[in-house]
Amino acid sequence: MNPVPFLWLAAVVGFLLLEASTFSMTSVWFAVGAAAALLTCLFTDSFRAQALVFIVVSILCLLAFRPLAAKLRQKTTPTNGDRNLGREATVLTTITADLPGRVRLDGVDWNARCATPGDILTPGQRCRVTELHSTLLIVEPVLTESRRA
């Protein structure tokens, strides 16, 4: 029995598994090429012909459908939370890089965590929003200049 069809079948499954784990829309075209090479096994025993079909079909699919896949890929949608970057909030509970706490920004309470390990923010302090991860604000202390009397 010729083991080559099993090689192409394993390639199809492998490329599909790789695509399922990355969603990069790259390896799926090689799975199509491997499937075409598997079908070529029905017509010829020549591994060279099968490999040539694999290469040609994979490249054609990649060139033809990659631009379409790029258009269909979901784009990130900006949210209202992005407008909070760089703004100042008031600390409600103690916050460190390891221990999230709470801050109040424009009357809304948020979960927050310090951007820099070692920073400790205590209730009443002011902090600045540096990043946003879903509903978690990443903050840093606001450094104030000393006033002259």
C-alpha positions in Angstrom: 0.0 0.0 0.0 1.3 3.4 -0.9 1.9 5.6 2.2 1.9 8.9 0.3 -1.9 9.5 0.5 -1.6 9.3 4.3 1.2 11.9 4.2 -1.1 14.3 2.3 -4.0 13.5 4.7 -1.8 14.2 7.7 -0.7 17.5 6.0 -4.3 18.6 5.5 -5.2 17.8 9.1 -1.9 19.4 10.4 -2.4 22.6 8.5 -6.1 22.9 9.5 -5.1 22.4 13.2 -2.4 25.0 12.8 -4.9 27.4 11.3 -7.4 26.7 14.1 -4.8 27.6 16.7 -3.7 30.9 15.0 -6.5 32.2 12.9 -3.9 33.9 10.7 -5.5 32.8 7.4 -2.2 31.6 6.1 -1.9 27.9 6.8 -5.5 27.2 5.5 -4.2 27.7 1.9 -1.6 25.0 2.5 -4.3 22.7 3.7 -6.1 23.3 0.4 -2.9 22.6 -1.5 -2.4 19.4 0.5 -6.0 18.3 -0.3 -5.4 18.9 -4.0 -2.2 16.8 -3.7 -4.3 14.1 -2.0 -6.7 14.1 -4.9 -3.8 13.9 -7.3 -2.9 10.5 -5.7 -6.0 9.1 -7.4 -4.5 9.9 -10.8 -0.8 9.4 -10.4 1.7 7.7 -8.1 4.3 10.3 -8.9 5.3 12.1 -5.7 6.9 14.9 -7.8 3.6 15.6 -9.6 1.7 15.6 -6.2 4.3 17.9 -4.7 4.0 20.2 -7.7 0.2 20.3 -7.4 0.6 21.1 -3.6 3.0 24.0 -4.3 1.1 25.5 -7.2 -2.4 25.2 -5.6 -1.1 26.6 -2.2 0.6 29.6 -3.9 -2.4 30.3 -6.1 -4.8 30.2 -3.1 -2.5 32.3 -1.0 -2.2 35.0 -3.7 -5.9 34.9 -4.7 -7.5 34.8 -1.3 -5.1 36.5 1.1 -6.3 40.0 0.1 -9.9 38.9 0.6 -9.1 37.4 4.0 -7.4 40.6 5.0 -10.6 42.6 4.1 -12.8 40.2 6.1 -10.6 40.2 9.2 -12.3 41.9 12.0 -10.9 45.3 12.7 -10.6 46.6 16.3 -13.4 49.0 17.2 -12.4 52.0 19.3 -14.5 52.3 22.5 -15.4 55.1 24.8 -12.9 53.8 27.3 -10.1 54.9 25.0 -10.9 58.5 25.8 -9.9 57.9 29.4 -6.2 57.4 28.5 -4.0 60.1 30.1 -6.8 61.4 32.4 -6.5 61.6 36.1 -8.6 59.6 38.6 -8.9 59.5 42.4 -7.8 56.4 44.3 -10.5 54.8 46.4 -8.7 51.7 47.7 -5.0 50.8 48.0 -3.6 49.8 44.6 -0.3 48.0 43.7 0.9 46.2 40.6 0.0 42.9 42.2 -3.1 44.0 44.1 -5.8 45.7 42.0 -7.9 48.3 43.7 -10.6 50.9 42.8 -10.4 54.4 41.4 -13.1 57.0 40.5 -13.0 58.7 37.2 -15.7 61.2 36.3 -18.0 59.7 39.0 -17.6 56.1 37.7 -15.7 53.5 39.8 -13.2 51.4 37.9 -10.9 48.4 38.8 -7.3 49.6 38.6 -3.8 48.3 38.9 -0.4 50.1 39.1 1.6 50.1 35.9 5.0 49.9 37.7 5.9 47.2 40.2 6.7 48.8 43.5 4.3 51.7 43.2 1.7 51.9 46.0 -1.3 54.2 45.6 -3.3 55.0 48.7 -6.9 56.3 49.0 -7.2 60.0 48.1 -4.2 60.1 45.9 -4.4 61.1 42.3 -3.4 58.8 39.5 -3.1 58.9 35.7 -4.6 56.3 33.4 -1.8 54.8 31.1 -3.6 51.7 29.7 -7.0 50.1 29.5 -7.5 46.4 29.6 -11.3 45.7 29.2 -12.6 47.1 32.5 -9.2 47.4 34.2 -7.4 50.7 34.2 -3.6 50.6 34.4 -2.6 53.7 36.4 0.5 55.5 37.6 0.9 58.1 40.4 0.6 61.7 39.5 3.7 63.5 40.7 2.9 67.0 42.1 5.5 69.8 42.3 6.0 71.3 45.7 4.6 74.8 46.2 6.6 77.6 47.5 5.2 79.5 50.5 
